[in-house]
Amino acid sequence: DSFLPQLKEISSADYSPNIQTYYFMGTLIFDIIIDILVSDAFKAILSFILVFIYLRLMIGSWLLASVGMLEIFLSLPLAWFFFSNVLGVQYFSTLNVLCL
Protein backbone atom coordinates (compact mmCIF):
# COMPACT_ATOMS: atom_id res chain seq x y z
CA ASP A 1 0.00 0.00 0.00
CA SER A 2 0.88 3.64 0.00
CA PHE A 3 1.35 6.06 2.87
CA LEU A 4 0.28 8.97 0.69
CA PRO A 5 -3.36 9.27 1.88
CA GLN A 6 -2.29 9.26 5.54
CA LEU A 7 0.48 11.77 4.90
CA LYS A 8 -1.89 14.07 3.02
CA GLU A 9 -4.28 13.96 5.96
CA ILE A 10 -1.54 14.67 8.51
CA SER A 11 -0.05 17.51 6.46
CA SER A 12 -3.38 19.28 5.91
CA ALA A 13 -3.95 22.57 7.72
CA ASP A 14 -7.06 21.21 9.48
CA TYR A 15 -5.22 18.32 11.15
CA SER A 16 -3.37 20.40 13.74
CA PRO A 17 -3.24 24.20 13.84
CA ASN A 18 -0.08 24.19 15.99
CA ILE A 19 2.10 21.78 14.01
CA GLN A 20 3.02 21.91 10.34
CA THR A 21 4.00 18.59 8.79
CA TYR A 22 6.05 18.21 5.62
CA TYR A 23 6.94 14.93 3.97
CA PHE A 24 9.29 13.76 1.28
CA MET A 25 9.98 10.15 0.36
CA GLY A 26 11.54 8.78 -2.77
CA THR A 27 8.96 6.02 -2.92
CA LEU A 28 6.10 8.55 -2.94
CA ILE A 29 7.37 10.57 -5.91
CA PHE A 30 5.66 8.28 -8.44
CA ASP A 31 2.32 8.49 -6.60
CA ILE A 32 2.52 12.27 -6.38
CA ILE A 33 3.40 12.65 -10.06
CA ILE A 34 0.51 10.36 -11.03
CA ASP A 35 -1.87 12.46 -8.89
CA ILE A 36 -0.64 15.63 -10.62
CA LEU A 37 -0.94 14.04 -14.06
CA VAL A 38 -4.50 12.87 -13.43
CA SER A 39 -5.66 16.28 -12.21
CA ASP A 40 -3.86 18.07 -15.07
CA ALA A 41 -5.32 15.65 -17.63
CA PHE A 42 -8.82 16.33 -16.30
CA LYS A 43 -8.26 20.08 -16.57
CA ALA A 44 -6.85 19.72 -20.11
CA ILE A 45 -9.80 17.62 -21.29
CA LEU A 46 -12.27 20.03 -19.72
CA SER A 47 -10.63 23.05 -21.33
CA PHE A 48 -10.45 21.22 -24.69
CA ILE A 49 -14.20 20.58 -24.53
CA LEU A 50 -15.00 24.15 -23.47
CA VAL A 51 -12.88 25.64 -26.25
CA PHE A 52 -14.57 23.34 -28.77
CA ILE A 53 -18.01 24.43 -27.56
CA TYR A 54 -16.96 28.09 -27.72
CA LEU A 55 -15.61 27.67 -31.26
CA ARG A 56 -18.77 25.86 -32.34
CA LEU A 57 -20.98 28.61 -30.96
CA MET A 58 -18.93 31.49 -32.38
CA ILE A 59 -18.20 30.00 -35.83
CA GLY A 60 -21.47 28.15 -36.30
CA SER A 61 -19.91 25.21 -38.10
CA TRP A 62 -19.10 21.77 -36.73
CA LEU A 63 -16.46 21.22 -39.43
CA LEU A 64 -14.55 24.46 -38.83
CA ALA A 65 -14.69 23.98 -35.04
CA SER A 66 -13.36 20.42 -35.43
CA VAL A 67 -10.56 21.53 -37.76
CA GLY A 68 -9.66 24.34 -35.34
CA MET A 69 -9.40 21.89 -32.46
CA LEU A 70 -7.36 19.51 -34.64
CA GLU A 71 -4.90 22.33 -35.34
CA ILE A 72 -4.56 23.06 -31.63
CA PHE A 73 -4.10 19.36 -30.85
CA LEU A 74 -1.50 18.81 -33.59
CA SER A 75 0.52 21.84 -32.49
CA LEU A 76 1.87 19.89 -29.48
CA PRO A 77 3.71 17.15 -31.46
CA LEU A 78 4.97 19.80 -33.87
CA ALA A 79 6.35 21.85 -30.98
CA TRP A 80 8.00 18.73 -29.53
CA PHE A 81 9.58 17.95 -32.93
CA PHE A 82 10.86 21.53 -33.22
CA PHE A 83 12.19 21.43 -29.66
CA SER A 84 14.09 18.17 -30.06
CA ASN A 85 15.20 18.18 -33.72
CA VAL A 86 15.56 21.82 -34.74
CA LEU A 87 16.86 23.16 -31.44
CA GLY A 88 18.72 19.94 -30.68
CA VAL A 89 17.57 19.58 -27.07
CA GLN A 90 17.38 15.83 -26.43
CA TYR A 91 16.52 15.88 -22.73
CA PHE A 92 12.76 15.83 -22.11
CA SER A 93 11.94 15.05 -18.51
CA THR A 94 8.71 14.38 -16.67
CA LEU A 95 8.55 17.96 -15.47
CA ASN A 96 8.46 19.17 -19.08
CA VAL A 97 5.35 17.08 -19.63
CA LEU A 98 3.77 18.48 -16.46
CA CYS A 99 4.33 22.02 -17.74
CA LEU A 100 2.17 21.33 -20.77
C-alpha positions as CSV (number, residue, x, y, z in Angstrom):
1,D,0.0,0.0,0.0
2,S,0.9,3.6,0.0
3,F,1.3,6.1,2.9
4,L,0.3,9.0,0.7
5,P,-3.4,9.3,1.9
6,Q,-2.3,9.3,5.5
7,L,0.5,11.8,4.9
8,K,-1.9,14.1,3.0
9,E,-4.3,14.0,6.0
10,I,-1.5,14.7,8.5
11,S,-0.1,17.5,6.5
12,S,-3.4,19.3,5.9
13,A,-4.0,22.6,7.7
14,D,-7.1,21.2,9.5
15,Y,-5.2,18.3,11.1
16,S,-3.4,20.4,13.7
17,P,-3.2,24.2,13.8
18,N,-0.1,24.2,16.0
19,I,2.1,21.8,14.0
20,Q,3.0,21.9,10.3
21,T,4.0,18.6,8.8
22,Y,6.1,18.2,5.6
23,Y,6.9,14.9,4.0
24,F,9.3,13.8,1.3
25,M,10.0,10.1,0.4
26,G,11.5,8.8,-2.8
27,T,9.0,6.0,-2.9
28,L,6.1,8.5,-2.9
29,I,7.4,10.6,-5.9
30,F,5.7,8.3,-8.4
31,D,2.3,8.5,-6.6
32,I,2.5,12.3,-6.4
33,I,3.4,12.7,-10.1
34,I,0.5,10.4,-11.0
35,D,-1.9,12.5,-8.9
36,I,-0.6,15.6,-10.6
37,L,-0.9,14.0,-14.1
38,V,-4.5,12.9,-13.4
39,S,-5.7,16.3,-12.2
40,D,-3.9,18.1,-15.1
41,A,-5.3,15.6,-17.6
42,F,-8.8,16.3,-16.3
43,K,-8.3,20.1,-16.6
44,A,-6.9,19.7,-20.1
45,I,-9.8,17.6,-21.3
46,L,-12.3,20.0,-19.7
47,S,-10.6,23.1,-21.3
48,F,-10.5,21.2,-24.7
49,I,-14.2,20.6,-24.5
50,L,-15.0,24.1,-23.5
51,V,-12.9,25.6,-26.3
52,F,-14.6,23.3,-28.8
53,I,-18.0,24.4,-27.6
54,Y,-17.0,28.1,-27.7
55,L,-15.6,27.7,-31.3
56,R,-18.8,25.9,-32.3
57,L,-21.0,28.6,-31.0
58,M,-18.9,31.5,-32.4
59,I,-18.2,30.0,-35.8
60,G,-21.5,28.2,-36.3
61,S,-19.9,25.2,-38.1
62,W,-19.1,21.8,-36.7
63,L,-16.5,21.2,-39.4
64,L,-14.5,24.5,-38.8
65,A,-14.7,24.0,-35.0
66,S,-13.4,20.4,-35.4
67,V,-10.6,21.5,-37.8
68,G,-9.7,24.3,-35.3
69,M,-9.4,21.9,-32.5
70,L,-7.4,19.5,-34.6
71,E,-4.9,22.3,-35.3
72,I,-4.6,23.1,-31.6
73,F,-4.1,19.4,-30.8
74,L,-1.5,18.8,-33.6
75,S,0.5,21.8,-32.5
76,L,1.9,19.9,-29.5
77,P,3.7,17.1,-31.5
78,L,5.0,19.8,-33.9
79,A,6.4,21.9,-31.0
80,W,8.0,18.7,-29.5
81,F,9.6,18.0,-32.9
82,F,10.9,21.5,-33.2
83,F,12.2,21.4,-29.7
84,S,14.1,18.2,-30.1
85,N,15.2,18.2,-33.7
86,V,15.6,21.8,-34.7
87,L,16.9,23.2,-31.4
88,G,18.7,19.9,-30.7
89,V,17.6,19.6,-27.1
90,Q,17.4,15.8,-26.4
91,Y,16.5,15.9,-22.7
92,F,12.8,15.8,-22.1
93,S,11.9,15.0,-18.5
94,T,8.7,14.4,-16.7
95,L,8.6,18.0,-15.5
96,N,8.5,19.2,-19.1
97,V,5.4,17.1,-19.6
98,L,3.8,18.5,-16.5
99,C,4.3,22.0,-17.7
100,L,2.2,21.3,-20.8
